[in-house]
Structures are given as structure tokens and as C-alpha cells.
Amino acid sequence: MKRIGIDVGGTNTDTVLLDGNKVVAAVKTPTTRDVLSGVAAGIARLKSSAGEAADAVDAVMIGTTHFTNAVVERRNLMRVGALRICLPSCASLEPTVDWPEDLRAAVDPVSVMVAGGHEYDGRSIVDLDETAVRDAVRRMQDTGIGSIGITAVFSPLSNEVEVRAREIVQDVCPEMIVTCSHEVGRIGLLERENVTLLNASLAAHGRSTVAAFRQALEQSGLTAPFYLTQNDGTVMLAEQAARFPVFSFASGPTNSMRGAAFLSGIENAVVVDVGGTTSDIGYLVNGFPREANNIVHIGGVRTLFQMPDLVSLGIGGGSIVSEKTRVAGPRSVGFRLAEEALVFGGSTLTLTDIGVAAGLVELGEKKRIAHLDRSTVTGVLESIRRRLEDAVDRMKTSPDPVPLIAVGGGAFLVPSKMDGVSEVLRPGRGNVANAIGAASALVSGEVDRVVADIDRESAMADAEALARERAVASGADGDTLKVIEIDDIPLAYLPGNARRVRVRVAGEIRRRSGMLKAAE
């Protein structure tokens, strides 16, 4: 199967062509301001490099920072309605209470609480107030809101009232976009509500981004189905991913980690992905990024959902260096590196200049940084080494040395010897590991919920069946699905033999007649 993988970073857009497990061609182009023309340029260069091998592509996988950037930069966000089903409980803290003021102002929510929801043991608090739901939807519609996030108390235990509320919303206002919290979040009312409302605010942006990517691919002559990469290192059909843009928030680092595993053949290691702006440090477990099981802040908002466990540092090839303090980052020249770095004729000292001066990489014209003091170069590199060692220690689960895989365009900045690291590996094609990770990604399905009054075996079987169903809906071939993660945690503080059940499955992309153009 031939796949094209594309990763749109803040500095570069990487594009690769895989034929099975073989990397046929790989190109790196600067990310453009409108992003999409950079994608088209990358595909054009890839086709020129690969020649006839680029014909009859079966699928295209795209990793994008569009949705994360929208939240961080407070742009392209919809005004949202926050419908919390909770009364008479959980009314002391209103929706978005812990959001940064500028982000709350950007989404300008209309919040309504209505009666309903469930207790921690699955019992109904009170019946859903359907009349109040209808009134809330009409009120939101009158204020021009086009996207609603619905959150009910303990909906991961029972999603009954959220599903019914969605039916009412769609009956009153069919064009309203609806996100239900049980589809995106986990236990923890505020955190689950937060990610639900973030997803709701990105609803229009998700649709327009997918449409724009599709247009760019069609203009490039690619008619194969395309997928967006997700936070867990897998992919989802673009049409479905457009409904859940929050699942693509950290797809860039996860693509790099999956690419690192693919290129090195090592499935358990620390991965350091050095891009143009940041370095992301994560841990591979059985070839997939270790998942964070605690609070993750997105744009200043507390969330708890499927996200990789990462440490991010402001260290990248475009990081701006202060000669006075010998500190790099967090500011970066980003996609203007080829214009602003000293070695390319610019006037800004960057870590790329430091790398060239130290002989770590050959780029541009070395004579342009001949004036740099040697102590400045060594001082900056020593500072980077200390920061990376600290980050690696934070990711490790034991004091034993572990292998480290360095990838990304700025991987030359990772020292060859580090405390706590058994060896540093730099696989070939590592500079485009993110795009390779996207191209080689599997399709997954996950279930993470609390169950009660059911035996363990039945609970696990039901969760696995639902995870498989979700994977198939995302574009997986059901015959190739395998369980890659499974957790069963008894909850002693809840009655009814309650337990948290989490199952994740993954498999190959499904071949569909008339959809995938695979040569049989």
C-alpha cells in the first residue's frame, strides 16, 4: 500500500511517500503563512522526486497544528453554548470558570444548567428536564450560537441524558453542531466539560480545515481518501476527525514518536523530537506514545482526555539565542529561519547558527558566524544539554539508563552523550520522522469508561467490542485490529463492583472498493 504522509509544523512542512515499509521519497519545504500552499508545494516536490512511484497513492495522512494554534492564538473559534445537565447538583462553579479571560472572551459562551444527570453509582439524580433543554437551545439560537457542548454529570458512566439532549437540540435546531462530553472526555466534570467546549468552539474550523486540505490534495491530483493524525499516534478518517478536532491537538509530537519507532525498530525508548521552534520529549511504550493520565493544559485550559505524556522545551533550530545570557528560546524565527539565521544571510542568532559554528551540521555559509566567541557556542550547547537531561529524567520511570532516539530537523542539537541515557540513536530519515509517523500510522478505537453492576470479564468484553466498533467507524480494517492497551482499575470508593475500564485497539486502514486505489 502506498501512502503519503504530511506533517505541517510551525517551521517546515514535511512530505514523505511510503510503499509498504519502504521510504520511497521525502522532502522538506518551508511552512507558508496560509499553510495549504505549503502542502501543495510539498506534494509537488515529492512527485518530482519520486516520479512514477508517486502514482496510484492509496491514502494520504496529514498531521496539522491548525487546531492547537487556534486555541493558543485565540482565533478561528466559534461562539459556543454550554449546556450542563446537573441540577440540583454541581451548580457552584459555572462552565468555563477556570478559563483564561481572553479565551473565554473569544468563545463568549452562553451557559445554561438544567436538571438531570446520574449519581456516581449510575442512579439517576432526577429526570432530564426536556422543556428546559428546549428553552436553552432556543435562547442560544437567538443569540447566534451555532455550536453547543453538552456535559452531564457522570456521563462516562451513563451517556443516556446526553444522547437524549442531543436529540432535542437537533429537533429544535437541526443546523446546530453538537459535541457530547462522553465522546471526548473522561471522569472529572470540569475537565470533561472544558474539552467538550473547546471541541465545540473548533467545530467550524474543523470543517473548513478538512475542506481546505481536501481542495489542496485535489489540486495536486490526489484523489485518495485522506486521514488526520490523532493525539494517540493513530489516524482517523478526515470527515470524522473534523467532528473532533481536539483529538489532533498533539498529533505532531506523536507522529514523530511513531516515526522514530518505525525508523529505529525500537519500541521502548525516550524520543526527543527537535523541530524549528520546540523540542518535544516523550516515551515510547510498545511503539506508541505513553499516554498522560493526569491534567493536561491546552491554551491555559485544564483538560483530561487522550493526550500523550510530553515535556516541551523552547529549543529548536529556529530558537533565538542571546549572546549575553547564552540562553536559547523560547522565541523562534519559525518558518523565517532561511531568511533570518546568520548562516543564511540574516541578522538573528539562532540555534542553527550555533550548531553550524560547533560543527554539528553543515548549512548555509559558515563564514557568516566566524565572529562568534567559542565560549558562547559551548555555553549555549551546555545549557541545552542540561535542559534536555532534566526533561529526559522527568519522562523516565526508573533511574536506569534508557535508549534515546533523536529525530527532527534540529536533532543535531541533541548531545551524543547524556546522563541517564544508555545510547543516543539518530536513525536515517529522522529529519522527517513526523511525516513518516503519519504515513505509517494505524487506525485506532478507544473506550475509557466507568462501569458498575457487571462482572469483570463482561465489562472488558463489552469495552473491547465498542473499541473495535469505533475503530471500524474511523476507517480500520476490522480483521487486522489488535488490542494494544488494556486497563482495569477497581474503584473501591464506588458501590456496585465499579471499575474503570480502558481498552484501545488499532489496525490497518480498511481497503474499500472505489475508495482506496490499491493495485491488487
N, C-alpha and C positions, 0 to 999 in steps of 0.2 A: 504494500500500500504506500502510495506517495503522499506525503503531507508537507505543507508549507507552514512553518511556524514563524510568527511575527511578534516581537516584543517592543512596544513603544515606551521607551524610557524618557527621562527628563532631558538627557543629552543626546542619545543615539537611538535610532530605530534599527533593530537587528532582524534580519530575514534569513531563514535557512530552508533548505529543501532536504527532506529525508526520504529515502527509498528503503522501506523496511527499517533496519538498524544502521544503515549506511548514511553518513552525511555527504550528500552529493555536492552541495554548494552552500556558501554562507557569505553574506555581505553585511556591511555596517554603513548606514547612512545617517547624517545628522537629522535629528527630530526637528520638524518645521513648526512654525507658530500655529498653523492650522492642523497639525498632526497628520491629517489624512493625505495631504500631498506628499508627505514624507513616506507614508505607507506605500503609495503608488510608486514613488521613486525607488523604494527598496525592492518592490516586486519587479520593476523594470530591470534593475541591475541584476537581480537574481536570475531572471530569464536570460539575460545576456550572458551571464556567467555559466549557467547550466545548459544552455542550448536546448536540444530536443528532449533532454531528460526532464525538463520542466513541463512537458506536455502531459495531458490527462492526469492532472492532480486530483486526488481523491477527497481531500479535505484541507481546510485552512484553519489554523488555530491562532487566535490573536490574544495577546496579553496587553492590557492597557491601564494606564494610571488616570484615565479620564475621571472616574467616579471618585477616587480618593482626592484628586486635586480639586474637584468641585466642592467637596466638603471643606477641605483645608482652606481654600481660597474664597469660600462663601459665594460661589457663583453658580449659575445654571440650576438653581434649586427652586422647586415649586413651593407655593404656599400650601400648607397641609392642614387637614383636620385630624385631631387626636381624639379618638373615641375610646374611653376606658370603661370597661364593663366590670364594676367592682362594688358599687354601693350595696349595703351600707358600710362596707369596709374600705380601707386603702384610699381615703379621700384627703388625708392631711397634707400630702405632697402632690402638687399638680403635675401633669405632663410637662416635660422639658424644664423642670425646676432646676436641674443641675447643669443646664446647657450654658455655654458662654453667651454673653449678651448679644454679641454681633451675629452669632449663628442663629439664635432664637429670633432676632430681628429679621434675618434673611428668609426664614421659613414662615414667620408671622403666624403661628398656629392658632386655630380656634379649638379650644379644648372643652370637651363635654364628658361628664361622668354619668353613667346610668346604672340602674340596679341589675345585678346578675353576677355570674361567675361561680366558682367552685371553691370548696374548702381544700385544705392540704391533703385530705383523705379521699377526695373525689366526690364528696357530698355537695349538692347544690346549696349555695348560700341563700339565694332567693331566685325565683323565676326571672328570666330575662324580660326587662321592660321594653317590649317591642314598640310601644307607642312613643316612648322617649327616644328610641333609636331613630324612628322615622322623623321625629321633630328635629333631632340633631342633624340628620342628613339634610333636611330642607334648609335649616339655618346655615349650614356650611355651604350648600349650593348657592344660597342667596348672596353670600359674601364672595363668590367667585372661586371657591376652592375646587380643585379638580382631582385631588388625591387624598385618600383617607387611610390612616393607620389604625387598626383595631387591636386592642390589647385587653384580654380578660384575665382575671385572677386565676392562677394555676392552669392556664390553657395548655401547657405541655402535658398536664395530667389528663385533661379533658378539653378538647377543642370545640365541643358542641355549641357553645354560645357564640364563639367567634364565627363559626361557619354559618349559623343562623343570622347573625348580624350582617354578615357579608351579603347574604341573600336579600335581606331587607334593603341594604344600601343599593344594590343593583336593581331592585324593583323600583325604588323611588327615583334613582338617577342612574340609568344604565351606562352612561358615559363616564361615570366616576371610576377612577383607578383605586383599587383596594389592596392593601397589604395586611395580612393577618399575622399576629406575633408568633403563633405556633409554627409558622412556616419558616421563620428566620432565627428565632431566639431560643433561649434556654430558661431554666428556673432562675428567678430574680426579676421581679416585676418591673422595676425602673430600668434595669439594663436591657431587658427584652423589649420594653416599650421604646427605649431610645433607638435601638437598631431598627425597629419597625418604622419609626417616624423618619429616620434617615433614609430608609429604603423608599418610603412614600415620597419624600422630598426629591428623590432622584428619578422618579417614575418617568417623567417626560424626557429627561436627559438620557436615561437608559434606552428608550425607544429611538430617539434621534441619533444617538451614537451608533447603535446597531445598524440603523438605516444608512448612515453615512459610510460606515465600514463596508456595508454591502455594495453601496454605489462605487466606492473606490476599488473593490475587488472586481466588480463587473466591468468597470472602465479599463481594468488591467487584463481583461479577458479571462478571468477566473469565475467559473460558474459552479464550482464545487460547493457543497454545504460548508458553513463555517461555524466555529465554536469560539466561545470566550473562555479564557482560563479562569480558574477559581482559586479561592484562598487556600484550599487544601492540596493543591498540586495536581488537580484534575481539570477536566473541561466540561462545559455544558453547551448544548445547542444554543446558538446566539438568540433565537427567538425566546427561549425560556430564560436565558441569562438576562435578557432585557427586563424581565419582571423582577429580578432580584439583583440589582447592581451592587448591593452591599457584599455579595459573595465574591466580588472581584477586587475588593479593597487592597489586599496584599498579594495579588497574583504575581507581581513582578519578582519579588524575592522567592516565592515558592517555585516559579518557573526555573529560576537559577539553581535552586537546590535540586530539583528533579533533573535538570540538565547536568549538574555536577555528578549525580549518581549514574546517569546514563553514560557519560564520557569516561568516568573513572572506574566504573564497575564496582564501586564501594557503596554499600547501602547503609552503613552506620558510621557517621563521622560528623565533625563540625564543618560547616560550609561558610566561607567568607566570600560574599559577592561584592566586589568593589566596582561601582559604577562611576558616572561622571559627577554625581552630587553626594551620594551616600554610600556607606558600606553596611550591608545587612548581614548579620551573623545569626545562623540558625543551626539546628541539629537534625540530621537525618536519622530516622528510625525505620529500618526495613525499606529504605528507598524513598520514604515520604517525609515531609517536614513534620517535626514534632509539634503537636497542636497545643496552643495555650489553653490552660484550664482555669484561667483567672480573668480578672477585669482587663480589658484592652481599651485604651482611649483612642478614639477616632475624631480628629479635629477638635479635641477637648471634651468629647462626649464619652461617658462610661458605657461600654457595651460588654456583652458576654455571649459570643456565638463563635462559629467555626473560624478561627484565625490561627496562623502559625505563631509559634513561640519564637520571637525575634528580638534581637537587640540592634538598633540602628544608630550609626555614628555619622557625624558630618565629615566623613573622609571619602573623597572621590578624586578622580583625575582632574576635575574642574574646580576643586576646592581652592579658595583664595587663601594665600599664605601671607602672614605678617612677618616681614623680616625682623622687626623689632622684638616681637614676642616669640617668634618661631612656632607659632600656633597656626594650624590649618583648619579652615571651615569655621562655622557651618555654612557660611555663604559660599556660593559657587557661581562660576560663569555659565554653567549649564551647557546648553546647546551652542553657545557662542565660543566654546573652547578653541575651535580652529581659527577664530578671529582675535581673541583676547590674550591667549597664552603667549608668553615671551618667545618661546621657540617657534611660534608661527607668525611672529612679527607684531604681536600685540604689546600691551603695556601693563598687563596684570600678571603678577607672580602666582602661579598655580602649582598644585602638587605634581602635575605632569612635568613642569619645568624642573622641579626638584628631582623627579625620577630620572630625567634626561641627564641632569648635572651629576647624579650619582652613578650613572652608567647602567641603570636598571632597565632602560628602554631606549630605543633609538627612534626619535620622532623629530620632525622639524629641523631647525638649524641650531646645532649645539653652541655655535659661536655667540649666539644671542644671549646666552646665560653664562658666558665665561666670567662675568664680573661678580657672580655670586660667591660669597665667602664660604669656604669649605665647612667652617663650623656651623654656619647657618643650615647648610644641607644636612649635615649629620645630626644637628639638633632637632630639626623638623622630623627626620626619619625616626629618631629615638622616641620622640613624643608619640608618633603614630604606633610604634611597636608597643609601648606601654598601654596605650588605649585599646589596642586590639587584644593584647594579652588579658587585660581586665575583662573585656567583653567575652572572650572565649571561656574564662573561668566562670563567668555568670551563666553560661549555657551548659557547662558540664554538670553531670550528676554524680561524679566521683572525682577524687584527686588524681586518679591515674591518667597518664598522658594519653591523648587520643589523636588519631589522624585528622588532618585539616586539609580540605580541598579549597584552593583559591581559584576563583573564577571571576569573570567580568573584565571589562576593558581596562580597569585600573588594578588588576591582580598583581602587577609588578610592584605595587606598594606594600604587599604583604611580605614580611621578612621570611627568609628561608629557615630560620631557627627561632623558636619561641618557647618560653617556659610553659610547661603543661601540654605541649604538643609533641607527639611522637615523630611525626613527619609532615612536611608540607608538600602537597601534590598539586601540580599545575598541568591538568590534562590539556591535550591538544584541542583546539577549537573552544577553549574555555572562555575566550573573549565574547563568544555568542552563546554561552550556556543557557541564558534566559530563553532565547528563541528555540534552542534545541529542546529545552524542557517543555516548552509549549507544544512543539511539534510531536513530541513523543508521549504526551500526556494521555492518561486513560480517562474514562468517564466513570463518575462515582455516584453513589447514593448513600445518604446517611440518615440515621434515626437516632435521636437523643431525647429520651423522654422518661418520665416517672410513671411507673405502673403500680397498681395495688390489687389485692384480692385475686392474684393469679400466680400459679407456681412458676418457678424459675425457668424450667425448660420451655414452657408455653410462651413466657414473656420473651425469651431470647428468639424463639422460632418466629413469633409474630413480628418482632423488630427486624429480623433479617429479611423476612418476606416483604415488609414495607420498604426497607432499604433497597432491595432488588427492584421493586416496582418503581421507585424514584429514579434509580439509575437508568432503567429502560426508558423512562419518560424523558430523561436527559440525553438520550441518544446512544446508550450502551447496547452491545450485543449480549442478551441475557445468557447465552450459552458460555460466555467467557468470564462471567462475573465470579469474583472470589472475595471472600471476607478478608479484609486487610487490617481491621481493628475491631476489637470487641471488648466491651467493659460491662461489668455487672456489679453494681455497688449497692448493697443493702442499706436502707435508710432506717436506722433503729429508732429515730425520733418520730417516725410516722407509723400509724397503725395499718393493719391490713396487709402485712408482709410486703410493704412498699419497697421498691428498689428503683435505682436509676439504671436504665438500660441504654447502652450506646453501641450501635453497630454501623460500620462503614464497609461498603463493598465497592469494588472497582473492576472494570473490564474494558475490552477493546471497543472502538467505535463500531456501531452497527452498520453493516452494508445494506443499503436499501435500493431496490430496483428503481432506476430513473433518478436516484439522488446521488449515490456515490458512483463515480465513473471509473471503477477499478477494472483493470484488464484481467479478465478471468483466464 
